[in-house]
Amino acid sequence: MEKLQTLAWILIGLAVFIWRMVQKARETTAREQRERRYSRPDPAGRPRPVAPGLPATSFEELLRQMQNQNRSDPSGPVSETGETTPAGRALPAKPR
């Protein structure tokens, strides 16, 4: 009889746990649906989420900025020997 009582408590606890998890999932889904913005429905009748806006700067402008940064001189000291890497970049100075 004691084993059945223990098993019953375990099943009750498991049922309460599962019921609470389902309730939390429903609450989260409802909250996200309220927060999400939708545009016109798609052909199947489901609402489509609104895409975020494009950044203020274009890809070409960002590419130019990165190219200009790459063209600037390296910040570290350059060795006096004039040694370069196979790609043509100057090697840093060796510590003394």
N, C-alpha and C positions, 0 to 999 in steps of 0.2 A: 504494500500500500504506500509506503514511504517513497519508493522508486517512482510510482505513478504520480505522486504529488510533486516530486522534483521535476519530472518530465513535463507536467502540466505548467509549472512555473516557468520553465525554460521556453515552452511553446508560447505562453502568454507574453513573455518578454520579447521574444522574437517577433511576434505579431505586432506588438506596440511599436517596436523599432522600425519594422517595414512600413507600417501605417504612417509613422511620423516622417520617414524619408519620402514617401509618396506625396504627403502634404507639402513638404518643403520644395519638392520638384515642381509641383503645381503653382506654388506661390512665386517661385523664381521665374517660371515660364510666363505667368501673367504679368509680373513686373517688367520683364524684358520686352514683352509685346507692347506694353504701355509706353516704354521708353523709346522703342525703335520707331523711326519715321518710315512711312511707306509712300511709294508713288502709285501710279496707275497699275491696276492688276495685269498680270500676264495673260496669254490666251487661255490658260486653264482656269482663270478666275482667282488665282492666288495673288495677294499683294506682293510687290517686289520692294526690297529695301532700297532706300535712296543711297546712291554712291557718294562718298565724300568728295568734296571739291578738289580741284587740282591745285597744286602749290602755286604760290605767287610768281616764282621764278621758273623759267622754262628749262628743259633739259639742256639745251644748247648753252644757256647762260651758266648753268652749273658746271658743264664740261669746260667752258672757257676759264672759269675760276680755278678749277682743279689743274688745268694745264698751266696757268700762270703760277700757281703754287709750286708745281713741279719744276718750272724753269728757274726759280729763284736759287741762289747759291746755297749749298748745304751749310747748316749751322755749325757743324763740328770743324775742328782744325784739320787742314789738309797737309799731308806729308810734303817735305821739301824736295824729296827725291823725284817727284813727278810720276810715281808709280800709279798705274790705273788698273781697274778691274777689266776683265774681258769685254764688258759692255762700255768701257770708256770712262767710267766714273773714277774720280780720284780716291785713293785709299786714305783713310784717316791717319793722322800722325801716330807713331808708336810711342807709348809711354816710356819715360826714362827712369 
